[in-house]
Amino acid sequence: MTTLILNATHLITPRGRTALAGDHQRDVVRIDRPAIAARDGRIVFVGPQEELRAHVDMSQADVIIDADGCAVLPGFVDPHTHAVFAGDRRDELQRRLAGATYAEIAAAGGGIVSTVRATREATEDELVAQSLPRLRAMARCGTTTCEIKSGYGLEVEAELRMLRAIRHLGQRQPIDIAATFMGAHEIPVERRADRAGYIAAVVDEMVPRVARESLAEWIDVFCEAGVFTPDESAAILGAGLAHGMRARIHADELGASGGSLVARQVGARSADHLVHVDPDGIAALRAGGVIATLLPIAAFYLKLGRFAPARDLIAAGVPVALATDLNPGGGFSPSMPFAMTLACFGMAMTAEEALVAATLNAACALDRGDSIGSLETGKLCDAVLVRGTLVDVLRVGVEAIATVVKRGRVVHPSTS
């Protein structure tokens, strides 16, 4: 199948296959009056429209997408979500608005453990059915690739059921999904008197079962005071590495937990949250070549009162990515454009830095920079057509996204 995207006002994209850092975090190219041609989902031409006929037989086009009045951006990549779960925790948002803290809600039986109860009771089909609308909402917001974690099962069969649901979701809708095993999301209530026993179960039982069924590319752990210590986190991630998974880590969200140091220690691809990362942690990320995946939507909805220090990370030469942290308790928005808006107005990033963070750097946080994250020959034809220009993406509440293209096919507006 040959796809053409024609008549756009301009195209804005980073370039390359590796994450951009420091001053290069804002490196994007702009092509006025561009065209894109894709064959079987991969880009074969991107450049000025007047040069298209020299490279592509336009008469052979199967799909022509008219981008009149639009800017063309790469499809957004969301490298940190908890999009598969059962149950409903919107009441917690109301409690937070009334003054309750995350810790107070968790101590009263809410938080992660509340979702664990509901998720354990759900069948695989129910998990898929409840999660599909979330993926559709993400696609409407321009997301063309995402990561999804387990971590609401916290016992072997429920964790495997979540990961199988994630695999099936990848077959049921157009967004490409990277699966992450996160049995170390929390100590389940029934194992809190035996945390060492639960950690042993994650390492010795869950990780081998997940690896045996090839259910996850990645392993993650919540390294935070009251959850998993740095030593425990390193041991859990080490078990995943030994079974062929790659490492990422929840780090320094609610305090300086030492998670960023663990990220360097184990060679994690990404350290996520980093609201409280300190100078030593930033230096460790830089030295370890770790991507900092920042989740401003979570900080916003959790009312943390601060965001991750994006400017310090960029100044130190740490590549910054963005993600939504879509989840039932603190990530109420599936919108990468909203994450970009908060990055710009809450973390002082430029629009270009936010675009790179939501595309190429996010792709590299999933080890997919060779195939997505920019609009270049050889990469997948994943694109977002924006009414206006780049800054129009930041207009919260406005339907700035006209069309979303995944592998050369229009997925929003839906054609089904």
N, C-alpha and C positions, 0 to 999 in steps of 0.2 A: 504494500500500500504506500502511495506517495501522498504526502501532506504538504501543502503550502500555506504559510502565514504571510499575508500581503497587506499593504496599504497602511501599516502602522506609522505613527508619527516618529517614533524613535525606539531604540532598543537599548537597555542598560543592563550590563552583566559584568561580573568578575570574570577572570580568565585563569586557567590553570587547573591542576589536579591535586595541589597541596594547599593546606590552609594558609591564609594570609595573616600576617601579624604586624604589630607596630604600625608605622606609618603606612605600610602596604595594606592594612585592614580596610582602607577606604579606596583602594585601587579598583575602579570600574571603568569600562569603556562604554562610550555612547556612539551608536550608529544611527544617523538620521535616515528616514525613509528606508527602513530595512526590510528584508525578506528572509524567511527561513524556509528551507526545504528539508523534509525528512522522508526517509525511505524505511519502511518496516520499523518505524518508531525511533530511528536514530537520525540525527542531523547530518545531512550531506552538504548543505550550504547554509551559511549565515553571512550576510553582508548587505551592501546597498542593493535596493530592488532593481536598479537599472542594470546590475551585473548578473542578475539571476538567469536570464535566458542563455548566457554563455556557459552555464554550468548544469542547467536542468531543463529537460523537455517539459515545458509547462502543460502541453496538451495531454500528458500522461498522468496528470494529477487526479487522484481519487477524491481528495478532500481539499477544499480551498476555504481557508478561514479568513474572513475579512476583518482586519484589525483597525479599521478606519477610526481615527480619533483616539487611539489607544497607544500607550507605551507597552512594550513587551519586556517582561522580566523573567528570570529563571523561575521554575516551580519552587515553592518553598519546601524546605526540608525541616521536619520537626523531630529532633533527635532525643527527646525525653518526654514520654507520656506514660500514663497508667490508664489507658483508654478502655481496658477490658476489666469490668467489675460488675457486680450485682448490687442492688440496693440503692438507697437514696439518702444523701447526707445534707440536703439543702437546708434542713433545719439548723445545722451547725453554723451556716453562714449567718442566719438570723441571731443566733446566740453570740457569735463574734461581734456582730453589729451592736449587740446590747452590752458588750464589754468583756465577755468571756475570752480567755486566752486559749491557744492551741493546747497547751499542757493541761489546763483545767478541763477542757472538753474530753481529752484523752483519759484523764483520771476518772471521769464520770462514766466511762464505758463507750465513749464515742471515738472519733478518729479512725485510725486504721483498723482497730479491732472490730468496730461496728461493720465495716465493709467486709471484713473477713467472715463474720457470721453469715452475712447474706450470700457471699460468693461461694462459700462451702456448700450452701443449700441448693445452689443453681446447677442445672445440668449444663453440659457443653453446648447444646443447642440453645439453651436459654441465655448463656453468656454471649454467644454469637448474635442472637436476636437483639439483645439489649445494647450491644456494642456497635452494631451496624449504623444506627443513626448518628453516633458520634463520629464515625469515619466519614459519613456523608457530609456532616457539618464541617469537618476539617477540609474536605475537598472543596466545598463552597468558599472557604476562606483562602484557597490557593495552595493548600498542602498537597504535594504529589508523592512524597516519601515520608514515612515516619517510623519511629521506634515505639514498641509497646512492651511493657514489662509485665511479668507475673508479680506475685508478692502479696496477693490478697487471699491466698490459700493457706500458706504456712503449715502445710502438712503435705506429704508427698503426692497423694492422689489428687488433691485439689490444685496443687501447683501444676501437675501434669495436665490436668483438665483445662486450666487457664491457657497453658502454652499450646495445647491442641486447638483451643478456640482461636487463639491468635493465628495459628497456621491456616485454619479454615477461613478466617477473615481475609487473609491474603488472597484467597481464591474466589472470594465473593464480591469484591469491590476493586476499584482500579488503583488505589494507593498502594505502592510497594511498602512492605512492612519488614523491619528488622526486629527480631524477637530477642528479648532479654530475660534471663532467669533471675528472679530476685526473691528467692526463698528467705533471704536475710533482709527483709523489709522491716521486721519487728519480731520480738519474741512473743509467740502466741500465749494467750492468757493461761492456758492449761499447762504450759511448760515453764512458767516464770520461776518456779521453785527449782528448776533444773536447766538453767540456761546453757550450761556446758553440754548437757545431753542434747538439747535442741541444736546447738551449733554442730555437734557431731553428726546429728541426723542430716543436716544440710550438706555437710562435707562428704559423709560416707554413704548416704542413701540417695538424697535428692540429686546432687550433681551427677553421679554416675547414671541414674535413670534418665535424666534430661539428655545427657550426652548420648546414651544408647539409642534414643529415639530421634536424635538430631533435631531437637525442638528449639534450641536457642543458639544464636551466634555469640551472645554476650552474657556476662554475669555481672551483677551489680549488688551493692550492699549499702545500707543506711548507716554510715559512720557518724554517730552523733551521741552526745552524752545521754545516758539512759537507754540507748538502743545497742549499738555494737561499738566496742572499743577499737582503737587503731590496730591492736594486735589481733583481735578477733576478725576484723575486716580483712587484714592481710592474709590470714589463714583461709578464710572463705574464698577470697578472690584467687588465692594460689591454687585451691582445689579446682576451681573452674578453669584456670589456665592449664593445669595438668591434664584436663579432659578436653582441651581444644577450644574452649571458649575464650573470648577476649574480654578484657576488664574495663569497667567504668565504675564510678563511685559517686554516691550522694555525699557531699563533703561540706563541712563548715556552714551549714544552713542556719542553725539556731544558736551557734556559738563556734568558737575556734576549736573544732573537734580533733584536729590532726588529720582529717581525711585527705587534705591536699598533699600532705607528706606521704601518706599511704599510696596515693596515686602515683607519685614518682617511684616509690619503692617497688611497686608491682608492675610498673610500665603501663598504667591505665591509658587508654586512648582519650578519655574524657573525665573530668571532674566537674560535678554538676551542683548547682545552687551557689555556693561560695559567698553567701551574704556576709559572712564574718571572716573571710580569709584574711590572714595577716601577712606582713611582708615576708616572713619566712616561708609561708605557704605559697605566696606568689613566686618567690625565687625557686621553690621546688618544682612548681608547674613548669616554669620556664626551662629549668635544667632538664626536666624529664620529657620535654616535648609534648606535654599534656594540653589538650584543648580545654578551655574553660567554657562550659556550657551554662549560660546564665538564664534564670527562670523568673523574670520580673513579674509575670502574672501571679505566680505563687506568692511572692513577697507582698504583692498588692492585696490579694484576697485574704491572706493570713494576717494582714495588718501588722507586719513586722516593724514598720516604722523606718525602714531603710532598704536599700537595694544593694546588690553586689557592686563592688568598686570597679566598674568596667574601665574607667579611665586609667586607674592604676595598673590594671592587667594589660591594657593595650600599651601603655607607656613602658611596661617591663618586657614587652615582646611576646606576651602570651596570646595565642590566637583565641578570639572570643567568638563563640557560637550562641545562638538563641534557641529557646524551645518554649513550648506552652506549659509543660507539666500538667496537661489535661488529666484530671483525677477527680474523685467524688467529693473531696473535702476542701482542697485549697486551690485547685486549678479549674475554675468554672468556665474558662473560655477556651474554645478550640482554635482560636484565631492567631496565626503567626503575625498578621498585620498589627494586632493589639500588642503582642510581645515587642514588635518593632517600635510601636508608638511609645511604650513605657521605656524601652531602651533609650530612645531619643530624649524624652522629656523627664525621665526619672534617673537615668544613668549617664546623661550628657554625651551620648553617642551621636555621630552625624548620621544623616539618612543613608549615606553610602556605606558607612561602617555597619549599620543595622542590616542593610541589604546583604552585604557579604556574610554577616553573622547568620542570617536566615537562609542562606543558599550554599555557597561553596564551603564555608567553615562548618556549617551544620552537616553537610554531606561528608566532610572529612572526619567529623566526630563519629560517623558511622562507617568509616573506611570505604566510602563510596564516591570519593572525589574524582575517581577516574571515569565515572559514568554519569554523574548528575552534579548539580550545583552551579552550573554555568551553561550558557548557550554557545556551544562550540561544536565544530565538526567532530563527529565520532561519539558525542554524548547523546543520551536520550533526549528526545524532543518533549521535555517537560517545561511548560511555559505558563505564565500568568499574564493576561491582557488586562491592563489597568486603564480605566477611563481617566485620561489626563496624563500625569507623569508620576515619578517615584513618590514625591511627597503626598500625592493623593492617597496613597496606601495608608497614610497616618491619620486620615480623617475618620475618626471613630464614629460609627453609626451611619456612615454613608456607604452605599453599595458601589464602591470604587472598582471592584473586580467584575469585569464584564464576562470573561471567558477563562476557563482553566483547561489546559491541554496536558494530557498524560500519554506518553509514548505516541504522540502524533494524533491522538483522538481527543475530541472534545468530551470532557467529563462534567463540566459545568458551563452553561446550563445543561442539565441532563438531557441526553438524546434518547433515553430508554422509555 
